[in-house]
């Protein structure tokens, strides 16, 4: 059962109806309208401006925003090119029944069930079928950077975190997505910067997911952050598909930290998909594995004594495993350093050893500090 929009020819009003597909005696399946739920919320409520745009949306405190998507366009209210105040309309799909027998609906936008007594009372008052979180603001990027993983010889994508140490104050911040793109592996970087979120395109024939219509994966900050930590800590990861709708499953937050067997689908609300063993699921895993040419790491043999750069500005990070790595060479596992003087940057490299104030820095301690400064 699902929700379908239907125009009332007498009034011109768009209505929301419950529907199902009926196939009698092998005949062609027909859509059957069962019951009117309500009139659709106007596309332009007072003070709002709904629009259909290419956008990536996500939230930090809830598993919101599927990162494996069919299409880039999203309906919502986007006050700017990016921000944390997008409002998206509910998108309901039938999700069986509650234990007491009442029909249960799943809002794919806000990742919550609809159908409780309070929901029905709200529908009666407002005339709109809205989940309890319908007004929750979401983070968004309109017209995000799109990277086709097959069009460039060398692509590196990391979860960008605050510096662990610096000669200047380092404020806490949200994670970003850092991207390197080279046309040739030994050539110059044509992209080298942070983004708030990006969209990755890949060939449909790769068979990354059970649903072959999915041809892009959005890399959002919370998904990249949890995936990076899982790679760093060696957690068992895979990508399990929903046993009902076949959509790839994403674990975030506490679910990404502790492997588990029972998985909850963010696309249809089905809560009875079980994996054979305890795992963490993310659509980034098959993409990470299948486009990689080299998944090994090496520690640089170089060292840097920062005490020799007295008076220079510096920033220090622990290197982190890439969310996506397509180069045919190992990733470096060490300590990354930027050093600048009045003319600009004089050092931008990863070292196996870095000395500061007479002591060698520890990569694990640096990473722990970076994570502590990251707002998620």
C-alpha positions in Angstrom: 0.0 0.0 0.0 1.2 3.5 -0.8 0.1 7.2 -1.0 -0.8 8.5 -4.4 -1.7 12.1 -5.4 -5.1 12.4 -7.3 -6.7 15.5 -8.7 -10.4 16.0 -7.9 -12.0 17.0 -11.2 -14.8 18.8 -9.5 -12.6 21.1 -7.4 -9.2 20.9 -9.0 -7.8 20.1 -5.5 -4.9 17.6 -5.3 -5.8 14.9 -2.8 -3.8 12.2 -1.1 -5.3 8.6 -1.4 -4.2 5.2 -0.1 -3.7 2.8 -3.0 -2.6 -0.7 -3.8 -1.9 -2.7 -6.9 -4.4 -5.3 -7.9 -3.7 -8.2 -10.3 -6.8 -10.4 -10.8 -6.4 -13.8 -12.6 -3.1 -12.8 -14.3 -4.5 -9.6 -15.8 -2.4 -6.4 -16.0 -1.8 -4.9 -12.6 -4.1 -1.9 -11.9 -3.8 0.8 -9.4 -6.8 0.8 -7.0 -7.6 3.9 -5.0 -8.8 2.8 -1.6 -9.5 5.8 0.6 -8.9 9.5 0.6 -6.5 10.6 3.4 -6.6 14.4 3.0 -6.1 17.2 0.7 -2.4 17.8 -0.2 -0.6 20.6 1.6 -0.4 23.6 -0.8 2.9 23.8 -2.6 3.3 27.3 -1.5 2.2 27.7 2.1 2.2 31.3 3.3 5.8 32.5 3.8 7.3 29.4 2.0 8.6 28.9 -1.5 8.7 25.2 -2.4 10.9 24.3 -5.4 12.3 21.1 -7.1 16.1 21.4 -7.2 19.2 19.3 -7.5 20.2 19.1 -3.8 21.6 16.8 -1.1 19.9 16.9 2.3 20.9 15.4 5.6 20.7 15.7 9.3 23.2 15.0 12.1 21.0 14.0 15.0 18.9 11.5 13.0 19.4 9.0 10.1 17.9 11.4 7.6 18.6 11.6 3.9 19.3 8.5 1.9 22.8 8.7 0.4 22.0 6.1 -2.3 19.5 7.9 -4.6 17.6 7.4 -7.8 17.6 11.0 -8.9 19.3 14.2 -7.8 16.2 16.4 -7.6 14.6 17.2 -4.2 11.4 19.0 -3.4 11.7 21.5 -0.5 12.2 25.0 0.7 15.9 26.0 0.2 16.6 29.5 1.5 20.1 29.6 -0.1 22.7 27.6 -1.9 23.6 25.8 1.4 22.6 25.9 5.0 20.9 24.0 7.9 17.4 25.3 7.5 15.8 23.4 4.6 12.2 22.3 5.1 11.1 19.2 3.1 7.6 17.8 2.7 6.6 14.4 4.0 6.8 11.4 1.7 4.6 8.6 3.0 4.7 4.9 2.2 2.7 2.0 3.7 4.7 0.1 6.4 2.2 -2.5 7.6 0.4 -2.1 10.8 1.1 -1.2 14.4 0.8 -4.0 17.0 -2.8 -2.9 17.9 -3.8 -3.3 14.2 -3.9 0.4 13.1 -2.3 1.1 9.7 1.3 2.3 9.9 2.9 4.7 7.5 6.6 5.6 7.1 7.8 9.1 6.2 10.8 8.6 4.0 11.8 12.3 4.3 11.9 12.6 8.1 12.4 8.9 9.0 9.5 8.3 11.4 6.3 6.4 11.5 2.8 8.0 11.1 -0.5 6.6 12.3 -0.6 7.1 16.0 -3.6 8.6 17.8 -1.8 11.9 18.0 -1.1 11.8 14.2 -4.8 11.1 13.4 -5.8 14.0 15.7 -3.3 16.3 13.9 -4.8 15.3 10.5 -8.3 16.0 11.7 -7.2 19.5 12.9 -5.0 20.6 10.0 -6.3 18.6 7.1 -2.7 17.6 6.3 -1.0 14.2 6.6 2.2 15.2 8.2 4.6 13.2 10.4 5.6 14.4 13.8 8.9 15.8 12.5 7.5 17.5 9.4 9.0 20.9 10.5 12.5 19.7 11.2 15.1 21.7 9.5 17.7 19.8 7.5 21.2 20.6 6.2 21.4 21.0 2.4 23.6 21.8 -0.6 21.9 23.0 -3.8 23.6 22.0 -7.1 26.3 20.0 -5.3 29.7 19.1 -6.8 29.2 16.0 -9.0 32.2 13.6 -9.5 32.0 10.7 -12.0 34.3 8.0 -10.6 35.1 6.7 -14.1 36.0 10.0 -15.8 39.3 10.6 -13.9 42.4 8.4 -13.4 42.9 9.4 -9.8 40.2 10.4 -7.2 40.7 10.7 -3.5 37.9 11.6 -1.1 38.3 12.1 2.6 36.3 13.2 5.6 37.8 16.5 6.5 38.2 17.2 10.2 39.6 20.1 12.2 43.3 20.2 12.7 44.6 18.4 15.9 47.3 21.1 16.5 48.0 24.5 15.1 49.9 27.7 15.9 46.5 29.4 15.6 43.2 28.6 17.4 41.3 25.7 15.9 37.5 26.0 16.5 35.2 23.0 16.6 33.3 22.5 13.4 31.2 20.0 11.4 33.0 17.5 9.1 33.5 18.4 5.5 34.2 16.4 2.4 37.8 16.9 0.9 38.3 16.0 -2.7 41.4 15.5 -4.9 40.9 14.9 -8.6 43.7 14.3 -11.1 43.1 13.6 -14.8 46.3 11.5 -14.8 47.7 9.8 -11.7 51.0 11.6 -11.9 49.5 14.9 -13.1 48.4 18.0 -11.2 45.3 18.2 -9.0 42.4 19.8 -10.9 40.3 19.7 -7.7 41.8 20.1 -4.2 39.3 21.6 -1.8 36.6 21.0 0.9 32.9 20.6 0.0 29.9 20.4 2.3 28.7 17.4 0.4 29.2 15.8 -3.0 27.4 13.4 -5.4 29.3 10.4 -6.9 28.2 9.0 -10.2 29.1 5.4 -11.3 28.2 3.0 -14.1 24.8 1.4 -13.8 26.3 -1.9 -14.9 28.6 -2.2 -11.9 25.9 -3.9 -9.9 26.8 -2.2 -6.6 23.3 -2.6 -5.2 20.4 -5.0 -5.7 18.5 -2.2 -7.3 20.3 -1.3 -10.6 18.4 1.9 -11.0 20.6 3.5 -8.4 23.5 5.3 -10.2 24.7 7.8 -7.6 25.8 7.9 -4.0 25.7 11.2 -2.1 28.6 11.6 0.2 27.2 13.5 3.2 29.3 14.6 6.2 27.8 12.3 8.8 28.0 9.3 6.5 31.6 10.0 5.6 32.5 10.6 9.2 31.1 7.3 10.4 32.6 5.4 7.4 36.0 6.9 8.0 36.0 5.9 11.7 34.8 2.4 10.8 37.7 2.0 8.3 40.2 3.3 10.8 39.0 1.0 13.6 38.6 -2.1 11.3 34.9 -2.6 12.0 33.1 -5.2 10.0 31.2 -3.4 7.2 29.1 -4.4 4.3 26.0 -3.1 2.6 22.8 -5.0 3.2 19.6 -4.4 1.2 16.1 -4.2 2.7 14.4 -7.5 2.5 11.2 -5.8 1.4 12.1 -2.9 -1.0 15.7 -3.8 -1.9 17.0 -0.4 -1.0 20.6 -0.3 0.4 20.8 0.3 4.1 22.7 3.1 5.9 23.8 2.9 9.5 24.7 6.2 11.2 25.5 7.3 14.8 25.3 4.6 17.4 24.2 2.1 14.8 27.5 2.7 12.9 29.5 2.2 16.0 28.2 -1.2 17.1 27.7 -4.0 14.5 24.2 -5.6 14.7 22.0 -8.1 12.9 18.6 -6.4 12.8 18.4 -3.6 10.3 15.9 -0.8 9.8 15.1 0.4 6.3 15.1 4.2 5.8 13.4 3.9 2.5 10.2 1.9 3.4 10.2 1.6 7.2 10.6 -2.2 7.2 12.2 -3.3 10.4 12.7 -7.0 9.9 15.8 -7.4 7.7 18.4 -9.5 9.4 22.0 -10.1 8.4 23.7 -13.4 9.0 26.2 -11.9 11.3 26.6 -8.6 13.2 27.6 -5.9 10.7 27.5 -2.2 10.0 25.9 -1.3 6.7 26.6 1.6 4.4 26.2 2.2 0.6 29.7 3.7 0.7 31.3 0.3 1.3 30.6 -1.4 -2.1 31.6 1.9 -3.9 34.8 2.1 -1.8 35.8 -1.5 -2.6 34.8 -1.8 -6.3 36.4 1.4 -7.7 39.7 1.0 -5.7 42.8 -0.2 -7.5 44.9 -0.3 -4.4 43.6 -0.6 -0.8 47.0 -0.9 0.9 48.6 1.7 3.2 52.3 2.7 3.7 53.9 4.9 6.3 56.2 7.5 4.8 59.8 7.2 5.6 60.2 11.0 5.8 60.4 13.1 9.0 59.8 16.7 9.9 61.2 18.8 12.8 58.7 21.6 13.2 61.0 23.3 15.8 63.1 24.4 12.8 60.3 26.5 11.5 60.0 28.9 14.5 57.8 31.9 13.6 55.9 30.0 10.9 52.2 29.1 11.1 51.4 25.4 11.1 48.5 23.0 11.1 48.8 19.3 11.9 46.4 16.4 11.2 46.5 12.6 11.5 46.0 11.2 8.1 42.7 9.3 7.7 41.7 6.4 5.4 40.0 7.7 2.2 36.3 7.3 1.7 37.1 6.7 -1.9 40.6 6.0 -3.5 41.1 5.2 -7.1 44.8 5.7 -7.5 47.0 2.7 -8.3 49.3 3.4 -5.3 49.0 2.9 -1.6 47.5 5.5 0.7 49.8 7.2 3.1 49.3 6.6 6.8 51.1 9.2 8.9 50.9 12.8 10.0 49.9 15.6 7.5 51.4 19.0 8.0 50.8 22.5 6.5 53.5 25.2 7.2 53.1 28.7 5.9 55.2 31.9 6.0 54.3 35.4 4.9 54.6 34.4 1.3 52.3 31.4 1.5 52.5 27.6 2.1 56.0 26.2 2.3 55.1 22.6 3.4 52.1 20.5 2.4 52.9 16.8 2.9 52.5 13.7 5.0 55.3 12.4 7.1 56.1 9.2 9.0 57.4 11.2 12.0 56.8 14.8 13.1 58.6 16.5 16.0 57.1 19.4 17.9 58.7 21.0 21.0 61.3 18.3 21.1 58.8 15.4 21.1 57.6 13.0 18.4 53.8 13.3 17.8 51.6 10.3 18.0 49.2 9.8 15.1 46.5 8.0 17.2 46.5 10.8 19.8 46.2 13.4 17.0 43.2 11.6 15.4 41.5 11.3 18.8 41.9 15.1 19.2 40.5 15.8 15.7 37.4 13.6 16.4 36.9 15.4 19.7 36.8 18.8 17.9 34.3 17.5 15.3 30.6 18.4 15.8 28.4 15.5 14.7 
